[in-house]
């Protein structure tokens, strides 16, 4: 089995479901070809059994235990061995085809969703996106699992046609015409099955979305007493999914019954007709055995063809959903290297200066610069624009400069590598703490510990059993808000980009911790360009430059103490108003944290007594 996931899942066409399925087939063409060849060998060897058995009945039994009989038995054994080996190898290849197609699709969806940001959830329900990986990708893989059997059955059908017609034109025509007629009748059931499967898929996607929304908002629902309402909605949608599933099962059961009934009736008709021909002497007893064997065998290609049509139907339904996700525009997807008027830009070796022409903000090379505003959304918008986060910022690629060159000259991959934006809400993932921090897989243990020290997150190591190898729960729910924020800061520091943009990195910590982080952060980022969105005077006092923003534009800049004593009293007053309010909030939060800690210690002392 080849290793999964794939190093590069590729770039699929998004024009239609058929184009996507053909693209997947070409990407694993060698594997499909090998599987098809083995499938042909298995089907042909199975088809050869009735022929060899008929020859034994006609020729091998005339002279008792003769050489001809033993030769026929040996040939029959050889054909059986070929079939056994082909079945074992073929099944292995079929499963590999299934897994590679399914995982390729899952990787494409996962990689694409990670690059679209919140744009995908703005266009599609979360449940739809989840269902493409949990269900639709497996349907795609299922198609390539059955493909080899279908191809082998078609080839064997053609081979059997020549043998039948050479033995008896009448019976051969009856067999070769009767089976396609049976297949045509079965095909009439496939189209309504496809419609009902599509309806079930829609209902299932809505159910997944409703469940995800309810779970994510469970705390709010409990607060407003809305659990019963949403539980009722989920129950109602669940019943819709059940009813849709029952309709699919009804059609599927009809198809399965017809798959068994029609070939059975056809086989009985062939035996009856062949027996009459044998009685009249038109065919030999051995040929009757051969015709019976072929009639029974040809139900296998018929079953494979029906299953192939069913799998194709399910895969087309699933791929349409997958394409809806893959068609969501990627943030900055129009940014290809060198798409601007100038040539591509290489990674900077020295200091890096970053400029936002829209706001007039410039982050000098090798400096820690703070963005301050009375409206935090203004500075947060500038910060996310610097990293081209969000679909609305993709159009700003020509307005953001890195060392005087627009980001459109770099391409999105280079922007992500050279500019890292850590937003205010920390997002943690399930897994080991070591893997949580070292997202690029390049950090040594001493570097991880150093980043945790800068973020003053040493307490996380002691709170998790196993330290760096301890397990971080889903969304970091076992950690406090301050611990989650400090881990996110350590993770951002470990990426060590040319430009690091931090949005409110200390808003959830107390004043003492904030002061330590501010000092260590300035030291750790010395010689690298850093932008910090904050109004905390503890952080502002440690940065090299402060930039005041009003209504989305830079109005003044200088050091923290210089801004407090700015020559323009209006600017000084505005700046003081912002940082004073932040200082008051910090003092209040610190007092509350201190009171909470004192109360906790008192309770522990009382418990000890």
C-alpha positions as CSV (number, residue, x, y, z in Angstrom):
1,X,0.0,0.0,0.0
2,X,1.4,3.4,-0.9
3,X,1.7,6.0,1.8
4,X,-1.2,8.4,2.4
5,X,-1.9,11.3,2.5
6,X,-0.5,12.2,-0.9
7,X,2.4,14.8,-1.0
8,X,0.5,16.8,-3.7
9,X,-3.2,16.0,-4.4
10,X,-3.1,18.2,-7.5
11,X,-5.3,20.8,-9.0
12,X,-8.6,19.4,-10.3
13,X,-11.0,20.9,-12.9
14,X,-14.1,22.5,-11.4
15,X,-16.2,22.5,-14.6
16,X,-18.3,19.4,-14.0
17,X,-18.6,16.2,-12.0
18,X,-17.6,14.1,-15.1
19,X,-14.4,16.3,-15.6
20,X,-13.4,15.8,-12.0
21,X,-13.9,12.1,-12.0
22,X,-11.9,11.8,-15.2
23,X,-9.2,13.9,-13.7
24,X,-9.0,11.6,-10.6
25,X,-8.8,8.6,-13.0
26,X,-5.9,10.1,-14.9
27,X,-4.1,10.9,-11.6
28,X,-4.0,7.3,-10.6
29,X,-4.1,5.9,-14.2
30,X,-1.3,3.4,-13.6
31,X,-3.0,1.9,-10.6
32,X,-6.3,1.8,-12.4
33,X,-4.7,0.1,-15.4
34,X,-3.1,-2.6,-13.3
35,X,-6.4,-3.2,-11.4
36,X,-8.3,-3.4,-14.7
37,X,-5.8,-5.9,-16.2
38,X,-6.0,-8.1,-13.1
39,X,-9.8,-7.7,-13.2
40,X,-9.8,-8.9,-16.8
41,X,-7.7,-11.9,-15.9
42,X,-10.1,-12.8,-13.1
43,X,-13.2,-12.4,-15.3
44,X,-11.7,-14.3,-18.2
45,X,-10.5,-17.2,-16.0
46,X,-14.0,-17.4,-14.5
47,X,-15.5,-17.4,-18.0
48,X,-13.1,-20.2,-19.0
49,X,-14.3,-22.6,-16.4
50,X,-17.6,-23.5,-18.2
51,X,-15.7,-24.0,-21.4
52,X,-13.1,-26.4,-19.9
53,X,-15.8,-28.2,-18.0
54,X,-17.9,-28.7,-21.2
55,X,-14.8,-30.1,-23.0
56,X,-14.3,-32.6,-20.1
57,X,-17.9,-33.7,-20.4
58,X,-17.7,-34.2,-24.1
59,X,-14.2,-35.6,-24.5
60,X,-12.6,-36.5,-21.2
61,X,-15.2,-38.9,-20.0
62,X,-15.4,-41.1,-23.1
63,X,-12.3,-43.2,-22.2
64,X,-12.5,-43.3,-18.4
65,X,-9.4,-42.2,-16.4
66,X,-7.5,-41.4,-19.6
67,X,-4.7,-38.9,-20.2
68,X,-7.2,-36.5,-21.8
69,X,-9.2,-36.5,-18.6
70,X,-6.2,-35.8,-16.4
71,X,-5.1,-33.1,-18.8
72,X,-8.5,-31.5,-18.6
73,X,-8.5,-31.7,-14.8
74,X,-5.1,-30.1,-14.7
75,X,-6.3,-27.3,-17.0
76,X,-9.3,-26.8,-14.8
77,X,-7.1,-26.6,-11.7
78,X,-4.8,-24.1,-13.5
79,X,-7.7,-21.9,-14.5
80,X,-8.9,-22.0,-10.9
81,X,-5.5,-21.0,-9.5
82,X,-5.3,-18.1,-11.9
83,X,-8.7,-16.9,-10.7
84,X,-7.7,-17.2,-7.0
85,X,-4.5,-15.3,-7.5
86,X,-6.2,-12.6,-9.6
87,X,-9.0,-12.2,-7.0
88,X,-6.5,-11.7,-4.2
89,X,-4.3,-9.3,-6.0
90,X,-7.3,-7.6,-7.6
91,X,-9.0,-6.9,-4.3
92,X,-5.9,-5.3,-2.9
93,X,-5.6,-3.0,-6.0
94,X,-9.3,-2.2,-5.8
95,X,-9.0,-1.2,-2.2
96,X,-6.0,1.0,-3.0
97,X,-7.8,2.7,-5.8
98,X,-10.7,3.4,-3.4
99,X,-8.5,4.8,-0.7
100,X,-6.3,6.9,-3.0
101,X,-9.3,8.5,-4.7
102,X,-11.2,9.1,-1.4
103,X,-8.1,10.5,0.4
104,X,-7.2,12.7,-2.6
105,X,-10.6,14.2,-2.5
106,X,-10.5,14.7,1.3
107,X,-7.1,16.3,1.0
108,X,-8.3,18.7,-1.7
109,X,-11.3,19.7,0.4
110,X,-9.3,20.1,3.6
111,X,-6.5,22.1,1.9
112,X,-8.9,24.3,0.1
113,X,-11.0,25.0,3.2
114,X,-7.9,26.0,5.1
115,X,-7.1,28.6,2.4
116,X,-10.5,30.1,2.1
117,X,-10.7,31.3,5.7
118,X,-14.2,32.1,6.7
119,X,-15.3,32.6,3.1
120,X,-16.4,28.9,2.8
121,X,-18.7,29.1,5.8
122,X,-20.1,32.4,4.5
123,X,-21.3,30.6,1.3
124,X,-22.0,27.1,2.5
125,X,-23.3,25.6,5.8
126,X,-20.7,23.9,8.0
127,X,-22.5,20.6,7.7
128,X,-22.2,20.6,3.9
129,X,-18.5,21.0,4.2
130,X,-18.1,18.3,6.8
131,X,-20.3,15.9,4.7
132,X,-18.0,16.3,1.7
133,X,-15.2,14.7,3.7
134,X,-17.2,12.3,5.8
135,X,-19.4,10.9,3.0
136,X,-18.9,12.3,-0.5
137,X,-15.2,11.6,-0.8
138,X,-15.9,7.9,0.1
139,X,-18.5,7.7,-2.6
140,X,-15.9,9.0,-5.1
141,X,-13.5,6.2,-4.0
142,X,-16.2,3.6,-4.2
143,X,-16.5,4.3,-8.0
144,X,-12.9,3.4,-8.6
145,X,-13.2,0.3,-6.4
146,X,-15.8,-1.2,-8.7
147,X,-14.2,0.0,-12.0
148,X,-11.9,-3.0,-12.5
149,X,-14.7,-5.5,-12.0
150,X,-16.8,-3.6,-14.6
151,X,-14.0,-3.4,-17.2
152,X,-13.1,-7.1,-16.6
153,X,-16.8,-8.0,-17.0
154,X,-17.1,-6.2,-20.3
155,X,-14.0,-7.9,-21.8
156,X,-15.2,-11.3,-20.6
157,X,-18.6,-10.7,-22.0
158,X,-17.1,-10.0,-25.4
159,X,-14.9,-13.1,-25.2
160,X,-17.9,-15.3,-24.2
161,X,-19.9,-13.8,-27.1
162,X,-17.5,-15.3,-29.7
163,X,-17.5,-18.7,-28.0
164,X,-21.3,-18.9,-27.8
165,X,-21.8,-17.8,-31.4
166,X,-19.2,-20.3,-32.6
167,X,-21.0,-23.2,-30.8
168,X,-24.6,-22.3,-31.5
169,X,-25.8,-19.2,-33.2
170,X,-29.4,-19.6,-31.9
171,X,-28.5,-20.1,-28.2
172,X,-25.6,-17.6,-28.5
173,X,-28.0,-14.9,-29.8
174,X,-30.5,-15.7,-27.1
175,X,-27.9,-15.3,-24.4
176,X,-26.2,-12.2,-25.8
177,X,-29.5,-10.4,-26.5
178,X,-31.3,-11.4,-23.4
179,X,-28.7,-10.0,-20.9
180,X,-28.6,-6.5,-22.4
181,X,-32.4,-6.5,-22.2
182,X,-32.3,-7.4,-18.6
183,X,-29.7,-4.6,-18.0
184,X,-31.9,-2.1,-19.8
185,X,-34.9,-3.0,-17.5
186,X,-32.6,-2.6,-14.5
187,X,-31.4,0.8,-15.7
188,X,-35.0,2.1,-15.6
189,X,-34.8,2.0,-11.8
190,X,-31.4,3.8,-11.6
191,X,-32.7,7.3,-12.4
192,X,-35.3,7.5,-9.6
193,X,-32.7,6.1,-7.3
194,X,-30.4,8.9,-8.2
195,X,-33.0,11.6,-7.5
196,X,-33.8,10.0,-4.1
197,X,-30.1,9.7,-3.2
198,X,-29.6,13.4,-4.1
199,X,-32.6,14.4,-1.8
200,X,-31.2,12.3,1.0
201,X,-27.8,13.9,0.7
202,X,-29.4,17.4,0.9
203,X,-31.3,16.4,4.0
204,X,-28.3,14.8,5.6
205,X,-26.2,17.9,5.0
206,X,-28.8,20.1,6.6
207,X,-29.0,17.8,9.6
208,X,-25.2,17.9,10.1
209,X,-25.3,21.7,9.9
210,X,-28.1,21.9,12.4
211,X,-26.3,19.6,14.8
212,X,-23.0,21.5,14.5
213,X,-24.8,24.8,15.1
214,X,-26.6,23.5,18.2
215,X,-23.5,22.0,19.7
216,X,-21.4,25.1,19.2
217,X,-24.1,27.3,20.7
218,X,-25.1,25.0,23.5
219,X,-24.0,27.4,26.2
220,X,-26.0,30.2,24.8
221,X,-29.1,28.0,24.3
222,X,-28.9,26.9,27.9
223,X,-28.7,30.6,28.9
224,X,-31.8,31.5,27.1
225,X,-33.7,28.3,27.6
226,X,-33.7,27.3,24.0
227,X,-32.4,23.7,24.2
228,X,-35.9,22.2,23.7
229,X,-36.6,24.3,20.6
230,X,-33.4,23.4,18.9
231,X,-33.7,19.8,20.0
232,X,-37.1,19.7,18.4
233,X,-35.7,21.2,15.1
234,X,-33.0,18.6,15.1
235,X,-35.5,15.8,15.7
236,X,-37.7,17.1,12.9
237,X,-34.8,17.3,10.4
238,X,-33.6,13.8,11.6
239,X,-37.0,12.4,10.7
240,X,-36.8,14.0,7.2
241,X,-33.4,12.3,6.8
242,X,-35.0,9.0,7.9
243,X,-37.9,9.3,5.5
244,X,-35.5,10.2,2.7
245,X,-33.4,7.2,3.6
246,X,-36.4,4.9,3.6
247,X,-37.3,6.2,0.1
248,X,-33.8,5.4,-1.1
249,X,-34.0,2.0,0.5
250,X,-37.3,1.2,-1.1
251,X,-35.9,2.0,-4.6
252,X,-32.6,0.2,-3.7
253,X,-34.5,-2.9,-2.5
254,X,-36.5,-3.0,-5.7
255,X,-33.3,-2.8,-7.8
256,X,-31.6,-5.5,-5.7
257,X,-34.7,-7.7,-6.1
258,X,-34.8,-7.2,-9.8
259,X,-31.0,-8.0,-9.9
260,X,-31.7,-11.4,-8.5
261,X,-35.1,-12.1,-10.2
262,X,-34.5,-11.1,-13.8
263,X,-31.1,-12.9,-14.2
264,X,-32.6,-16.0,-12.5
265,X,-35.6,-16.1,-14.9
266,X,-33.2,-15.6,-17.8
267,X,-31.0,-18.4,-16.6
268,X,-34.0,-20.8,-16.2
269,X,-35.1,-19.9,-19.8
270,X,-31.6,-20.6,-21.1
271,X,-31.5,-24.0,-19.4
272,X,-34.9,-24.9,-20.8
273,X,-34.1,-23.8,-24.3
274,X,-30.6,-25.5,-24.2
275,X,-32.1,-28.8,-22.9
276,X,-34.5,-28.9,-25.9
277,X,-31.6,-28.3,-28.2
278,X,-29.6,-31.1,-26.6
279,X,-32.6,-33.5,-26.8
280,X,-32.9,-32.8,-30.5
281,X,-29.1,-33.3,-31.0
282,X,-28.4,-29.7,-32.1
283,X,-25.8,-29.4,-29.2
284,X,-23.9,-31.9,-27.2
285,X,-24.3,-32.5,-23.4
286,X,-20.9,-30.8,-22.9
287,X,-22.1,-27.7,-24.8
288,X,-25.3,-27.6,-22.7
289,X,-23.1,-27.6,-19.6
290,X,-21.0,-24.8,-21.2
291,X,-24.0,-22.7,-22.1
292,X,-25.5,-23.1,-18.6
293,X,-22.1,-22.1,-17.1
294,X,-21.9,-19.1,-19.4
295,X,-25.5,-18.0,-18.6
296,X,-24.7,-18.2,-14.9
297,X,-21.4,-16.5,-15.4
298,X,-22.8,-13.6,-17.4
299,X,-24.9,-12.6,-14.4
300,X,-21.6,-11.5,-12.8
301,X,-20.8,-8.8,-15.5
302,X,-24.5,-7.8,-15.3
303,X,-24.2,-7.3,-11.5
304,X,-20.8,-5.5,-11.9
305,X,-22.4,-3.1,-14.5
306,X,-25.4,-2.4,-12.3
307,X,-23.1,-1.7,-9.3
308,X,-20.9,0.5,-11.5
309,X,-23.9,2.6,-12.6
310,X,-25.0,2.9,-8.9
311,X,-21.6,3.9,-7.8
312,X,-21.3,6.4,-10.7
313,X,-24.7,7.8,-9.7
314,X,-23.6,8.3,-6.0
315,X,-20.2,9.6,-7.0
316,X,-21.8,12.3,-9.3
317,X,-24.1,13.4,-6.6
318,X,-21.2,13.6,-4.2
319,X,-18.8,15.4,-6.6
320,X,-21.4,18.1,-7.3
321,X,-21.3,18.9,-3.5
322,X,-17.5,18.7,-3.5
323,X,-17.2,21.1,-6.4
324,X,-19.4,23.6,-4.5
325,X,-16.8,23.7,-1.8
326,X,-13.8,23.8,-4.2
327,X,-15.4,26.7,-6.2
328,X,-15.4,29.0,-3.1
329,X,-12.7,31.6,-4.0
330,X,-9.5,31.2,-2.1
331,X,-8.4,34.3,-0.2
332,X,-5.9,35.9,-2.5
333,X,-6.4,33.2,-5.1
334,X,-5.7,35.7,-7.9
335,X,-2.2,36.3,-6.5
336,X,0.2,34.3,-8.5
337,X,3.9,34.9,-8.3
338,X,4.8,37.8,-10.6
339,X,1.2,38.7,-11.4
340,X,2.1,42.3,-11.0
341,X,4.1,44.4,-13.4
342,X,7.4,43.5,-11.7
343,X,9.3,40.3,-11.4
344,X,8.8,37.9,-8.4
345,X,10.4,38.9,-5.2
346,X,12.8,36.7,-3.3
347,X,12.6,36.3,0.5
348,X,14.3,39.2,2.3
349,X,17.6,38.5,3.9
350,X,17.9,41.7,5.9
351,X,15.3,43.9,7.5
352,X,11.9,44.1,6.0
353,X,9.7,47.2,5.8
354,X,6.0,46.8,5.4
355,X,3.6,49.6,4.2
356,X,-0.1,49.8,4.0
357,X,-0.9,52.5,1.4
358,X,-4.6,52.5,2.3
359,X,-4.0,53.7,5.9
360,X,-0.6,55.3,5.4
361,X,0.9,52.9,8.0
362,X,4.5,51.8,7.7
363,X,6.2,49.2,9.9
364,X,9.9,50.0,9.8
365,X,12.4,47.2,9.4
366,X,13.7,45.6,12.5
367,X,11.3,47.5,14.7
368,X,8.5,46.6,17.0
369,X,5.6,48.9,16.1
370,X,2.3,49.3,17.9
371,X,-1.0,50.3,16.2
372,X,-3.3,52.2,18.5
373,X,-6.9,53.4,18.0
374,X,-9.9,54.3,20.0
375,X,-11.8,51.8,17.7
376,X,-10.0,48.4,17.9
377,X,-11.7,47.3,14.7
378,X,-9.8,49.9,12.7
379,X,-6.3,48.6,13.8
380,X,-7.5,45.0,13.5
381,X,-8.5,45.7,9.9
382,X,-5.1,47.1,9.1
383,X,-3.4,44.1,10.7
384,X,-5.4,41.5,8.8
385,X,-4.9,43.5,5.6
386,X,-1.2,43.2,6.0
387,X,-1.5,39.5,5.8
388,X,-4.2,39.5,3.1
389,X,-6.6,37.6,5.5
390,X,-10.2,37.6,4.5
391,X,-11.7,37.7,1.0
392,X,-12.2,41.5,1.2
393,X,-8.5,42.0,1.6
394,X,-7.4,40.0,-1.5
395,X,-8.1,43.1,-3.6
396,X,-5.6,45.1,-1.4
397,X,-2.6,43.1,-2.6
398,X,-1.4,46.1,-4.7
399,X,-1.9,48.4,-1.8
400,X,0.3,46.5,0.7
401,X,4.1,46.7,0.1
402,X,6.9,44.5,1.3
403,X,10.2,46.4,1.0
404,X,8.5,48.7,-1.5
405,X,7.1,45.8,-3.7
406,X,3.3,45.0,-3.8
407,X,2.2,41.7,-2.3
408,X,0.7,40.8,-5.7
409,X,4.3,40.3,-6.9
410,X,4.9,37.6,-4.3
411,X,2.0,35.2,-4.6
412,X,-0.1,34.0,-1.7
413,X,2.2,31.2,-0.6
414,X,5.1,33.6,-0.2
415,X,2.9,36.1,1.7
416,X,1.9,33.3,4.1
417,X,5.5,32.3,4.6
418,X,6.9,35.8,5.1
419,X,4.0,37.5,6.9
420,X,2.2,35.8,9.8
421,X,-0.8,37.4,11.4
422,X,-2.0,36.1,14.8
423,X,-5.5,37.3,15.3
424,X,-7.0,38.2,18.7
425,X,-9.1,35.0,19.2
426,X,-6.8,32.0,19.9
427,X,-7.7,28.8,18.1
428,X,-6.2,25.6,19.5
429,X,-6.5,22.2,18.0
430,X,-6.6,18.7,19.5
431,X,-3.2,16.9,19.7
432,X,0.1,17.0,21.5
433,X,1.3,20.4,22.8
434,X,4.5,19.9,20.9
435,X,2.6,19.6,17.6
436,X,0.2,22.4,18.6
437,X,3.2,24.8,18.9
438,X,5.4,23.6,16.1
439,X,3.0,24.1,13.2
440,X,5.7,24.1,10.6
441,X,7.5,21.1,11.9
442,X,10.9,22.7,12.1
443,X,11.3,23.7,15.8
444,X,13.7,22.0,18.2
445,X,12.7,21.4,21.8
446,X,14.8,24.2,23.1
447,X,13.1,26.6,20.7
448,X,9.7,25.4,21.8
449,X,10.6,26.0,25.5
450,X,12.1,29.4,24.6
451,X,8.9,30.5,22.9
452,X,6.8,29.3,25.9
453,X,9.1,31.4,28.1
454,X,8.6,34.5,26.0
455,X,4.8,34.0,26.2
456,X,5.1,33.3,29.9
457,X,3.3,30.0,29.3
458,X,5.5,27.8,31.5
459,X,2.5,27.0,33.7
460,X,0.9,25.2,30.8
461,X,3.8,22.7,30.8
462,X,3.1,21.9,34.4
463,X,-0.7,21.8,34.0
464,X,-0.5,19.2,31.2
465,X,0.6,15.7,32.1
466,X,3.5,14.9,29.9
467,X,4.6,18.5,29.3
468,X,5.3,19.0,25.6
469,X,4.0,15.6,25.0
470,X,0.8,16.3,26.9
471,X,-2.6,16.2,25.1
472,X,-4.3,19.5,24.3
473,X,-8.1,19.0,24.5
474,X,-10.4,20.1,21.7
475,X,-10.3,23.9,21.3
476,X,-8.1,23.9,24.4
477,X,-11.1,23.7,26.7
478,X,-9.1,22.3,29.6
479,X,-7.0,25.6,29.6
480,X,-8.0,29.0,30.8
481,X,-8.5,31.9,28.4
482,X,-5.1,33.4,29.3
483,X,-3.3,30.1,28.8
484,X,-4.9,29.6,25.4
485,X,-3.9,33.2,24.4
486,X,-0.3,32.7,25.6
487,X,0.0,29.3,23.7
488,X,-1.2,31.1,20.6
489,X,1.4,33.7,21.1
490,X,4.2,31.1,21.5
491,X,2.9,29.3,18.4
492,X,3.1,32.6,16.4
493,X,6.6,33.3,17.6
494,X,7.8,29.9,16.6
495,X,7.0,30.6,12.9
496,X,9.7,33.2,13.0
497,X,8.5,35.2,10.0
498,X,10.0,38.3,8.5
499,X,7.0,40.2,9.6
500,X,4.9,39.1,12.6
501,X,1.6,40.9,13.2
502,X,0.0,40.3,16.7
503,X,-3.6,41.4,17.3
504,X,-4.2,42.1,21.1
505,X,-1.8,39.3,22.2
506,X,-2.1,40.1,25.9
507,X,-5.8,41.0,26.3
508,X,-6.6,38.0,28.5
509,X,-3.7,38.1,31.0
510,X,-3.2,40.1,34.1
511,X,-1.0,43.2,34.3
512,X,2.0,41.4,35.9
513,X,2.0,38.7,33.2
514,X,1.5,41.3,30.5
515,X,4.5,43.3,31.7
516,X,6.7,40.2,31.5
517,X,5.4,39.3,28.1
518,X,5.9,42.8,26.7
519,X,9.6,42.9,27.8
520,X,10.4,39.4,26.6
521,X,8.6,40.0,23.3
522,X,10.6,43.1,22.4
523,X,13.8,41.2,23.2
524,X,12.8,38.0,21.2
525,X,11.8,40.0,18.1
526,X,14.8,42.2,18.1
527,X,16.1,42.5,14.5
528,X,12.8,41.4,13.0
529,X,9.8,43.5,11.9
530,X,6.9,43.2,14.3
531,X,3.5,44.9,14.5
532,X,1.4,44.8,17.7
533,X,-2.2,45.9,17.8
534,X,-2.8,47.0,21.4
535,X,-3.7,50.0,23.6
536,X,-2.0,48.6,26.7
537,X,0.5,51.1,28.1
538,X,2.5,48.2,29.5
539,X,3.1,46.9,26.0
540,X,3.4,50.4,24.4
541,X,6.2,51.4,26.8
542,X,8.3,48.5,25.4
543,X,7.8,49.0,21.6
544,X,10.1,51.1,19.4
545,X,7.3,53.1,17.7
546,X,3.6,53.8,18.3
547,X,1.2,54.7,15.5
548,X,-2.1,56.4,16.3
549,X,-4.9,55.6,13.8
550,X,-8.2,57.4,13.5
551,X,-10.9,56.6,11.0
552,X,-8.7,54.2,9.2
553,X,-5.8,56.6,8.7
554,X,-2.5,57.3,10.5
555,X,-2.7,60.6,12.3
556,X,0.5,60.6,14.4
557,X,3.5,58.4,15.4
558,X,6.3,58.4,17.8
559,X,7.4,56.6,21.0
560,X,4.9,55.9,23.8
561,X,6.3,58.7,26.0
562,X,6.7,61.0,23.1
563,X,3.0,60.5,22.2
564,X,2.0,61.3,25.7
565,X,3.9,64.6,25.5
566,X,3.1,65.3,21.8
567,X,3.6,68.9,20.7
568,X,0.0,68.9,19.4
569,X,-2.2,68.9,22.5
570,X,-5.1,67.5,20.5
571,X,-3.1,64.4,19.5
572,X,-1.7,64.0,23.0
573,X,-5.2,64.2,24.5
574,X,-6.6,61.6,22.0
575,X,-3.7,59.3,22.7
576,X,-4.0,59.7,26.4
577,X,-7.7,59.0,26.2
578,X,-7.1,55.6,24.5
579,X,-4.2,54.4,26.7
580,X,-5.8,55.7,29.9
581,X,-8.9,53.7,29.2
582,X,-6.9,50.6,28.5
583,X,-4.8,51.2,31.6
584,X,-8.0,51.4,33.7
585,X,-9.3,48.2,32.1
586,X,-6.0,46.5,32.8
587,X,-6.0,47.6,36.5
588,X,-9.6,46.5,37.0
589,X,-8.8,43.1,35.4
590,X,-5.6,42.8,37.6
591,X,-7.6,43.7,40.7
592,X,-10.2,41.1,39.9
593,X,-7.6,38.4,39.2
594,X,-5.9,39.3,42.5
595,X,-9.1,39.1,44.4
596,X,-10.0,35.8,42.8
597,X,-6.6,34.4,43.7
598,X,-6.9,35.6,47.3
599,X,-10.4,34.1,47.6
600,X,-9.1,30.9,46.2
601,X,-6.2,30.8,48.7
602,X,-8.6,31.5,51.5
603,X,-10.9,28.6,50.5
604,X,-7.9,26.3,50.3
605,X,-6.8,27.4,53.8
606,X,-10.3,26.9,55.2
607,X,-10.4,23.4,53.6
608,X,-7.1,22.6,55.2
609,X,-8.4,23.6,58.7
